[in-house]
């Protein structure tokens, strides 16, 4: 029977019906529902994740400010933040790398006078598939900053946040996107904006959309980068079709709105 079930799942996946939604324990689901979907607000997320301040004792002065990334200076961030208005309390970024886009969103929040919204940055800081394909690529493999064979780019991320003075706004969550989504779902967290920019493989992107789609607050948005990548575009189109929603574009970002 297990082999038959595996075969059925494999066939279902081939035709687009595989990914299971994050399973939230019944007690946690009831608590989230009772709280209106805000069981853990942005202000409490860092305390729930980190017993100690992740920036405490970190000396960033030995690092240059280097938030270099891809699409991190897009005008879309400020526009989407303006669309959400004063109600925006939390932005979740899935795939943050050196923090360039998170810092851009933090600057946009500052410009809007929003002092309450936090940004949760979810990443393993191990690099996507393309980072490990060409050992002579300084912008990808080189950016991993391997120490004894293990990436250390996380510390460059911390340094960039410190250089920009955004430690109170930006909280790191060094975890896989799947586990992080489960953690958020168990605590009833909902975010006004969720930015998907991790793996570019179709299956991974679709899994992130499914896992994080239900974490978008009513009237919020899930959006992302790299529309020109086949894997990203196909996953987004598939998810939007299943949800009966429209994909729109703001500057270089794709956007799927959740109805209010």
Rosetta silent file (secondary structure, phi, psi, omega in degrees, C-alpha in Angstrom):
SEQUENCE: XXXXXXXXXXXXXXXXXXXXXXXXXXXXXXXXXXXXXXXXXXXXXXXXXXXXXXXXXXXXXXXXXXXXXXXXXXXXXXXXXXXXXXXXXXXXXXXXXXXXXXXXXXXXXXXXXXXXXXXXXXXXXXXXXXXXXXXXXXXXXXXXXXXXXXXXXXXXXXXXXXXXXXXXXXXXXXXXXXXXXXXXXXXXXXXXXXXXXXXXXXXXXXXXXXXXXXXXXXXXXXXXXXXXXXXXXXXXXXXXXXXXXXXXXXXXXXXXXXXX
SCORE:     score description
SCORE:     0.000 S_00000001
   1 L     0.000  -45.076  178.631    0.000    0.000    0.000 S_00000001
   2 H   -57.113  -39.229  179.802    2.750    2.599    0.809 S_00000001
   3 H   -65.548  -38.372  178.909    4.280    1.999   -2.631 S_00000001
   4 H   -65.491  -41.955  178.659    0.901    2.498   -4.268 S_00000001
   5 H   -62.689  -40.064  178.429    0.360    5.708   -2.333 S_00000001
   6 H   -63.741  -39.958  179.137    3.768    6.970   -3.408 S_00000001
   7 H   -64.754  -42.991  178.979    2.950    6.182   -7.021 S_00000001
   8 H   -61.964  -42.986  179.179   -0.372    8.004   -6.788 S_00000001
   9 H   -63.162  -40.940  179.612    1.346   11.024   -5.253 S_00000001
  10 H   -63.693  -42.017  178.526    3.998   11.007   -7.955 S_00000001
  11 H   -67.262  -39.606  178.787    1.362   10.886  -10.689 S_00000001
  12 H   -62.538  -41.727  179.267   -0.640   13.613   -9.000 S_00000001
  13 H   -61.128  -39.253 -179.104    2.445   15.798   -8.827 S_00000001
  14 H   -59.655  -30.929 -178.517    3.057   15.287  -12.520 S_00000001
  15 L  -105.346   13.003  170.441   -0.335   16.806  -13.215 S_00000001
  16 L    90.981   28.226 -177.456   -0.082   19.560  -10.621 S_00000001
  17 L  -129.822   38.833 -171.079   -1.815   18.269   -7.514 S_00000001
  18 L   -98.511  -47.123 -163.214    0.912   17.455   -5.080 S_00000001
  19 L   -67.787  125.764  177.281    1.901   19.973   -2.557 S_00000001
  20 L   -83.744  145.556  175.081    0.144   19.617    0.785 S_00000001
  21 L   -71.475  157.345  178.042   -0.668   22.729    2.745 S_00000001
  22 L   -57.961  129.642 -179.065    1.111   23.316    6.017 S_00000001
  23 L   -89.878  114.801 -178.827   -0.545   21.191    8.671 S_00000001
  24 L  -100.622  128.516  177.657   -1.346   23.294   11.711 S_00000001
  25 L   -53.154  144.598 -173.905   -2.153   21.521   14.991 S_00000001
  26 H   -56.321  -41.702 -177.928   -5.838   21.857   15.887 S_00000001
  27 H   -63.777  -41.715  179.335   -5.182   23.788   19.099 S_00000001
  28 H   -66.947  -38.904  179.314   -3.004   26.326   17.310 S_00000001
  29 H   -63.654  -40.926  179.344   -5.547   26.688   14.533 S_00000001
  30 H   -65.311  -39.920  179.982   -8.313   27.369   17.067 S_00000001
  31 H   -64.871  -41.018  179.448   -6.172   29.958   18.840 S_00000001
  32 H   -64.615  -42.147 -179.430   -5.392   31.722   15.562 S_00000001
  33 H   -64.963  -41.405 -178.178   -9.055   31.766   14.577 S_00000001
  34 H   -65.703  -28.053 -178.008  -10.124   33.085   17.968 S_00000001
  35 L   -92.289    3.936 -179.074   -7.606   35.934   17.719 S_00000001
  36 L    76.996   17.795  176.522   -8.710   36.931   14.244 S_00000001
  37 L    87.064   16.537 -179.622   -5.507   35.622   12.716 S_00000001
  38 L  -132.231   44.119 -175.897   -3.092   37.814   14.662 S_00000001
  39 L   -59.794  -27.934  178.363   -2.106   35.555   17.544 S_00000001
  40 L  -134.909  108.259 -178.580    1.458   36.833   17.327 S_00000001
  41 L   -80.293  170.670 -175.855    1.956   40.387   16.117 S_00000001
  42 H   -56.011  -39.655 -176.885    5.162   41.731   14.583 S_00000001
  43 H   -63.125  -25.916 -177.776    6.374   43.157   17.867 S_00000001
  44 H   -95.554   -7.188 -175.064    6.317   39.724   19.476 S_00000001
  45 H   -66.543  -45.843 -178.948    7.928   37.716   16.718 S_00000001
  46 H   -61.241  -43.417 -179.817   11.533   38.529   17.586 S_00000001
  47 H   -63.129  -34.522  179.704   10.998   37.715   21.244 S_00000001
  48 H   -74.407  -28.065 -178.708    9.375   34.416   20.298 S_00000001
  49 H   -88.886  -40.661 -170.357   12.228   33.520   17.937 S_00000001
  50 L  -123.517  116.128  176.538   15.276   34.843   19.748 S_00000001
  51 L   -64.421  -35.075  177.354   15.921   34.598   23.465 S_00000001
  52 L  -119.044  149.526  178.318   18.736   37.074   22.929 S_00000001
  53 L   -56.318  121.953 -177.420   18.902   39.986   20.483 S_00000001
  54 L   -64.507  -16.521  179.786   20.520   38.537   17.328 S_00000001
  55 L   -95.975  -11.277 -176.405   22.486   41.769   16.838 S_00000001
  56 L   -64.082  129.503  177.388   23.769   41.995   20.414 S_00000001
  57 L    77.582    0.863 -179.858   27.541   41.724   20.618 S_00000001
  58 L   -87.940  122.924 -179.849   27.935   41.542   16.833 S_00000001
  59 L   -93.477  102.886 -177.820   30.746   43.798   15.584 S_00000001
  60 H   -85.789   -6.081 -173.731   29.740   44.926   12.123 S_00000001
  61 H   -68.690  -17.383  177.632   32.615   47.347   11.734 S_00000001
  62 H   -82.543    0.842 -179.707   34.805   44.652   10.205 S_00000001
  63 L  -115.980  138.658  168.983   32.420   44.380    7.252 S_00000001
  64 L   -73.437  158.147  174.069   31.912   46.806    4.406 S_00000001
  65 L   -76.250  112.000 -174.106   28.348   47.776    3.575 S_00000001
  66 L  -142.425   77.560 -179.235   27.567   45.335    0.746 S_00000001
  67 L   -91.470   20.766 -175.203   23.831   44.703    0.184 S_00000001
  68 L   -53.248  132.462  178.427   24.339   43.792   -3.473 S_00000001
  69 L  -156.094 -153.638 -178.213   21.549   41.600   -4.829 S_00000001
  70 L  -127.832  119.935  178.690   19.112   41.299   -7.700 S_00000001
  71 L    72.402   17.319 -174.166   16.045   43.520   -8.006 S_00000001
  72 L   -82.142  -11.840 -179.772   16.564   44.883   -4.517 S_00000001
  73 L  -106.956   22.937 -176.639   16.228   48.551   -5.476 S_00000001
  74 L   -65.503  141.381  175.082   12.873   48.158   -7.227 S_00000001
  75 L   -69.254  -14.306 -178.653   10.309   50.944   -7.022 S_00000001
  76 H   -62.131  -34.387 -177.266    7.697   48.226   -6.501 S_00000001
  77 H   -59.770  -50.070 -178.870    8.542   47.915   -2.807 S_00000001
  78 H   -64.351  -39.112 -178.565    7.613   51.504   -2.001 S_00000001
  79 H   -65.639  -44.022 -179.532    4.484   51.344   -4.169 S_00000001
  80 H   -68.443  -35.183  176.594    3.185   48.156   -2.542 S_00000001
  81 H   -65.980  -40.084  176.263    3.930   49.516    0.919 S_00000001
  82 H   -63.583  -39.490  179.168    1.980   52.667    0.068 S_00000001
  83 H   -59.883  -36.360 -178.359   -0.929   50.525   -1.139 S_00000001
  84 H   -75.625  -26.963  175.976   -1.116   48.795    2.246 S_00000001
  85 H    69.734 -158.480 -175.368   -1.143   52.085    4.129 S_00000001
  86 H   -68.369  -15.714 -178.327   -1.008   52.517    7.874 S_00000001
  87 H   -72.714  -14.746 -176.082   -2.533   49.076    8.478 S_00000001
  88 L   -69.147  119.831 -179.732    0.734   47.377    7.484 S_00000001
  89 L  -118.169  -21.369 -175.957    2.345   45.806   10.552 S_00000001
  90 E  -148.098  133.857  170.497    4.406   42.940    9.165 S_00000001
  91 E  -117.400  130.743  175.191    6.347   42.100    6.016 S_00000001
  92 E  -110.714  127.482  177.405    7.674   38.572    5.551 S_00000001
  93 E  -113.659  122.827  179.344   10.523   38.047    3.124 S_00000001
  94 E  -105.140  102.712 -174.051   11.278   34.498    2.002 S_00000001
  95 L    99.192   96.758 -171.293   14.805   34.562    0.607 S_00000001
  96 L  -118.799  -26.753  177.499   16.748   37.604    1.792 S_00000001
  97 L    55.741 -116.483 -177.719   20.437   36.931    1.026 S_00000001
  98 L   -88.059    0.746  174.807   22.435   40.060    1.936 S_00000001
  99 L    90.281    9.552 -177.219   19.317   41.970    2.873 S_00000001
 100 H   -57.319  -47.533 -178.504   19.217   44.438   -0.012 S_00000001
 101 H   -71.305  -36.233  177.423   15.471   44.180   -0.611 S_00000001
 102 H   -62.640  -40.870  178.815   14.678   44.135    3.108 S_00000001
 103 H   -67.262  -36.508  176.622   16.657   47.339    3.544 S_00000001
 104 H   -63.766  -42.054  177.834   14.839   48.904    0.590 S_00000001
 105 H   -67.053  -36.501  177.455   11.504   48.022    2.200 S_00000001
 106 H   -63.650  -41.285  177.609   12.721   49.393    5.529 S_00000001
 107 H   -63.389  -39.602  179.153   13.621   52.678    3.842 S_00000001
 108 H   -64.944  -39.534  176.744   10.169   52.793    2.225 S_00000001
 109 H   -63.550  -41.601  176.870    8.512   52.242    5.594 S_00000001
 110 H   -59.964  -43.641 -178.459   10.597   55.051    7.061 S_00000001
 111 H   -64.268  -30.979  179.306    9.557   57.336    4.202 S_00000001
 112 H   -84.403   -5.207 -179.057    5.899   56.546    4.859 S_00000001
 113 L    75.826   18.449  179.289    6.309   57.292    8.545 S_00000001
 114 L   -87.221  106.396 -177.500    5.386   53.732    9.493 S_00000001
 115 L   -97.844   -7.704 -174.731    7.239   53.060   12.719 S_00000001
 116 L   -97.112  -23.374 -173.705    5.364   49.923   13.775 S_00000001
 117 L   -73.046  135.013  175.701    5.886   47.548   10.841 S_00000001
 118 E  -108.981  160.990  178.324    8.554   44.872   11.175 S_00000001
 119 E  -121.991  120.566  178.435   10.289   42.828    8.495 S_00000001
 120 E  -101.156  117.766 -176.509   10.909   39.123    9.090 S_00000001
 121 E  -102.484  113.179 -177.730   13.714   37.766    6.895 S_00000001
 122 E  -104.898  123.639  179.675   13.563   34.019    6.299 S_00000001
 123 E  -166.982  151.468  170.811   16.576   32.353    4.695 S_00000001
 124 L   -85.983  -18.677 -174.209   18.993   29.496    5.275 S_00000001
 125 L    58.303   30.835  176.772   21.789   31.712    3.918 S_00000001
 126 L  -104.397   -9.199  179.004   23.110   28.592    2.177 S_00000001
 127 L    91.430  142.558  175.183   22.424   29.795   -1.362 S_00000001
 128 L   -77.019  175.305 -175.758   19.970   28.636   -4.031 S_00000001
 129 H   -52.312  -43.524 -175.058   20.825   25.970   -6.596 S_00000001
 130 H   -67.450  -16.478  179.161   22.408   28.435   -9.030 S_00000001
 131 H   -73.674  -17.678 -175.703   24.897   29.585   -6.388 S_00000001
 132 H  -108.905   13.573 -175.370   26.599   26.209   -6.449 S_00000001
 133 L   -92.454  -28.459 -175.335   26.854   25.729  -10.215 S_00000001
 134 L  -134.427  107.247 -176.549   29.908   27.786  -11.162 S_00000001
 135 L   -67.528  -13.420 -179.615   32.835   27.946   -8.763 S_00000001
 136 L  -100.641    7.935  179.980   34.269   30.902  -10.693 S_00000001
 137 L   -88.658  106.252 -176.117   31.135   33.072  -10.373 S_00000001
 138 L   -70.276  -25.770 -176.662   32.043   35.819   -7.882 S_00000001
 139 L   -81.780  -17.590 -179.955   28.489   37.177   -7.592 S_00000001
 140 L  -117.414  -74.649 -179.295   26.984   33.836   -6.593 S_00000001
 141 L   -59.224  -43.374 -179.711   29.427   31.157   -5.466 S_00000001
 142 H   -62.884  -33.679 -178.355   31.880   33.803   -4.306 S_00000001
 143 H   -70.605  -14.155  176.549   29.154   35.592   -2.357 S_00000001
 144 H   -64.028  -25.065  179.702   28.630   32.499   -0.213 S_00000001
 145 L    51.682   58.536 -176.314   31.839   33.508    1.594 S_00000001
 146 L   -63.379  134.506  172.338   32.684   29.931    2.470 S_00000001
 147 E  -123.006  114.129 -175.500   34.564   29.293    5.686 S_00000001
 148 L    53.808   37.501  175.780   35.858   25.746    5.913 S_00000001
 149 L    84.638    2.808 -177.627   33.360   24.855    3.211 S_00000001
 150 E  -119.823  135.101 -178.148   30.321   26.428    4.932 S_00000001
 151 L   -61.249  141.730  176.781   28.639   29.697    3.845 S_00000001
 152 L  -124.640   16.387 -177.038   29.103   32.697    6.142 S_00000001
 153 H   -62.626  -19.437  177.096   27.133   35.282    4.157 S_00000001
 154 H   -54.166  -38.555 -178.038   24.647   35.500    7.062 S_00000001
 155 H   -71.839  -28.305  172.569   27.118   37.723    8.886 S_00000001
 156 H   -67.451  -38.611  174.843   27.311   40.045    5.903 S_00000001
 157 H   -59.064  -50.714  178.911   23.529   40.304    6.112 S_00000001
 158 H   -57.265  -43.666 -179.246   23.714   41.207    9.804 S_00000001
 159 H   -62.868  -40.896  179.656   26.423   43.773    9.076 S_00000001
 160 H   -62.887  -42.281  178.530   24.380   45.397    6.321 S_00000001
 161 H   -61.805  -41.711  179.734   21.380   45.745    8.635 S_00000001
 162 H   -67.117  -43.420  178.428   23.621   47.309   11.290 S_00000001
 163 H   -57.595  -37.177 -178.128   25.278   49.684    8.816 S_00000001
 164 L   -84.268   -5.935  179.762   21.790   50.855    7.791 S_00000001
 165 L    67.987   32.691 -175.850   20.637   51.212   11.394 S_00000001
 166 L  -111.263   24.855 -177.438   17.648   48.923   10.853 S_00000001
 167 L   -61.272  -35.043 -177.767   18.239   46.424   13.662 S_00000001
 168 L   -75.659  -20.582 -176.378   14.942   47.265   15.380 S_00000001
 169 L   -91.492  -37.200 -169.566   12.985   46.848   12.141 S_00000001
 170 E  -108.847  125.940  179.709   14.504   43.681   10.630 S_00000001
 171 E  -116.735  123.615  176.977   14.480   40.273   12.334 S_00000001
 172 E   -81.704  142.740  175.216   16.411   37.306   10.883 S_00000001
 173 E  -131.162   88.884 -177.299   14.878   33.831   10.906 S_00000001
 174 E   -75.547   90.096 -173.881   17.606   31.404    9.747 S_00000001
 175 L  -157.829  162.863  173.913   15.417   28.521    8.679 S_00000001
 176 L   -67.923  155.364 -179.214   14.031   26.724    5.630 S_00000001
 177 H   -63.490  -36.583 -178.054   10.964   28.337    4.086 S_00000001
 178 H   -65.988  -47.984 -179.202    8.824   25.268    4.839 S_00000001
 179 H   -67.069  -39.775  178.548    9.680   25.098    8.536 S_00000001
 180 H   -62.762  -40.265  178.680    9.378   28.869    8.933 S_00000001
 181 H   -62.386  -41.248  178.148    5.921   28.812    7.339 S_00000001
 182 H   -63.627  -42.508  178.775    4.818   26.122    9.788 S_00000001
 183 H   -59.278  -45.123 -179.811    6.179   28.133   12.719 S_00000001
 184 H   -67.004  -41.830 -178.942    4.234   31.206   11.599 S_00000001
 185 H   -64.550  -40.220  179.933    1.058   29.239   10.907 S_00000001
 186 H   -62.598  -25.494 -177.495    1.119   27.598   14.338 S_00000001
 187 L  -102.856    8.051  175.376    1.202   31.040   15.924 S_00000001
 188 L    69.420   23.609 -178.310   -1.530   32.553   13.809 S_00000001
 189 L   -73.926  136.330  172.379    0.751   35.104   12.175 S_00000001
 190 L  -129.494  140.096 -176.992   -0.624   37.017    9.191 S_00000001
 191 E  -121.093  141.645  178.191    1.393   39.500    7.138 S_00000001
 192 E   -69.532  -32.965  177.442    0.221   42.356    4.958 S_00000001
 193 E  -133.477  132.420  174.007    3.020   41.710    2.468 S_00000001
 194 E  -127.671  119.743 -175.980    4.859   38.453    1.792 S_00000001
 195 E  -103.335  118.402 -178.366    7.771   38.589   -0.628 S_00000001
 196 E  -101.365  112.264 -178.207    8.771   35.275   -2.239 S_00000001
 197 L  -151.616   47.460  179.086   12.350   35.321   -3.539 S_00000001
 198 L   -98.671 -116.147  177.629   14.005   32.068   -2.523 S_00000001
 199 L   -64.575  151.275  177.050   14.549   29.123   -4.820 S_00000001
 200 L  -105.843    6.583  177.886   13.774   29.603   -8.510 S_00000001
 201 L   -78.369  138.327 -172.621   12.863   25.964   -9.124 S_00000001
 202 H   -53.748  -48.668 -178.618    9.204   25.536  -10.079 S_00000001
 203 H   -61.905  -39.558  179.960    8.378   22.985   -7.392 S_00000001
 204 H   -67.779  -43.550 -179.826   10.050   25.049   -4.680 S_00000001
 205 H   -62.997  -44.473  179.434    8.339   28.275   -5.725 S_00000001
 206 H   -62.353  -41.994  178.677    4.952   26.578   -5.843 S_00000001
 207 H   -60.792  -40.732  177.980    5.529   25.039   -2.409 S_00000001
 208 H   -65.202  -40.496  179.071    6.350   28.483   -1.007 S_00000001
 209 H   -62.647  -43.247  178.807    3.215   29.968   -2.565 S_00000001
 210 H   -65.454  -45.654 -176.583    1.042   27.255   -1.054 S_00000001
 211 H   -67.095  -37.834 -174.848    2.718   27.464    2.357 S_00000001
 212 H   -98.172  -13.459 -178.895    2.664   31.258    2.574 S_00000001
 213 H   -57.789  -40.223 -179.442   -0.544   32.001    0.662 S_00000001
 214 L   -78.770   -6.541  179.110   -2.698   31.394    3.717 S_00000001
 215 L   -93.077   -2.208  177.241   -0.411   33.586    5.825 S_00000001
 216 E   -78.992  130.045  178.084   -1.313   36.704    3.836 S_00000001
 217 E   -66.946  155.853  176.050   -3.662   38.974    5.765 S_00000001
 218 E   -58.541  132.057 -176.688   -6.993   39.902    4.228 S_00000001
 219 E    82.148    2.558 -179.950   -6.369   42.745    1.808 S_00000001
 220 E   -92.212 -169.563 -174.477   -2.681   41.855    1.704 S_00000001
 221 E  -142.874  142.489  166.806   -0.409   40.709   -1.084 S_00000001
 222 E  -111.574  131.131 -173.905    1.979   37.911   -1.915 S_00000001
 223 E  -146.686  171.663 -176.339    4.521   39.029   -4.485 S_00000001
 224 E  -167.886 -173.548 -171.922    7.896   38.184   -5.892 S_00000001
 225 L  -114.653  178.039  166.110   10.748   38.585   -8.290 S_00000001
 226 L    62.771   44.442  177.578   12.211   36.868  -11.359 S_00000001
 227 L   -60.021  -27.708 -178.481    9.144   36.619  -13.609 S_00000001
 228 L   -74.641  -13.349  175.798   11.472   35.871  -16.525 S_00000001
 229 L   -77.876  126.991 -177.230   12.573   32.614  -14.883 S_00000001
 230 H   -56.935  -44.400 -177.857   10.439   29.808  -16.300 S_00000001
 231 H   -61.085  -41.242  179.926   10.203   27.984  -12.972 S_00000001
 232 H   -67.534  -51.258 -176.086    8.996   31.085  -11.149 S_00000001
 233 H   -60.184  -44.380 -178.647    6.496   32.165  -13.801 S_00000001
 234 H   -65.326  -38.923  179.492    4.969   28.688  -14.202 S_00000001
 235 H   -66.888  -43.128 -178.989    4.589   28.232  -10.448 S_00000001
 236 H   -65.543  -44.078  179.716    2.967   31.644   -9.980 S_00000001
 237 H   -63.331  -40.714  179.086    0.562   31.128  -12.884 S_00000001
 238 H   -63.669  -46.524 -178.823   -0.412   27.702  -11.586 S_00000001
 239 H   -63.965  -44.696 -179.453   -1.029   28.964   -8.068 S_00000001
 240 H   -61.375  -40.317  179.089   -3.020   31.986   -9.253 S_00000001
 241 H   -63.683  -44.117  179.968   -5.204   29.778  -11.436 S_00000001
 242 H   -64.063  -32.893 -178.864   -5.915   27.396   -8.556 S_00000001
 243 H   -90.295   -1.115 -177.692   -6.828   30.328   -6.301 S_00000001
 244 L    56.324   45.040  178.952   -8.902   31.994   -9.034 S_00000001
 245 L  -123.565  163.696 -177.492   -6.851   35.162   -8.696 S_00000001
 246 L  -102.003  140.177  172.845   -5.155   37.471  -11.155 S_00000001
 247 E   -92.149  124.048  173.902   -1.425   38.086  -11.419 S_00000001
 248 E  -116.880  171.600 -176.772   -0.597   41.737  -11.887 S_00000001
 249 E  -128.172  132.730  174.857    2.747   43.455  -12.229 S_00000001
 250 E  -121.335  112.089 -172.737    4.176   46.401  -10.345 S_00000001
 251 L    53.214 -121.946 -176.692    7.476   47.492  -11.877 S_00000001
 252 L   -97.898   11.389 -177.228    9.554   44.298  -12.015 S_00000001
 253 E  -109.689  143.862  169.337    7.516   42.343   -9.436 S_00000001
 254 E   -89.086  148.668 -174.356    4.562   39.992   -9.872 S_00000001
 255 E  -139.890  134.439  171.459    1.737   40.468   -7.376 S_00000001
 256 E  -122.098  118.951 -177.408   -1.246   38.386   -6.264 S_00000001
 257 E   -87.446  144.133  170.864   -3.744   40.232   -4.078 S_00000001
 258 L  -100.267  126.031 -178.033   -5.779   38.594   -1.331 S_00000001
 259 L   -58.213  148.368  178.598   -9.308   40.012   -1.209 S_00000001
 260 L   -74.794    0.000    0.000  -10.234   42.049    1.860 S_00000001
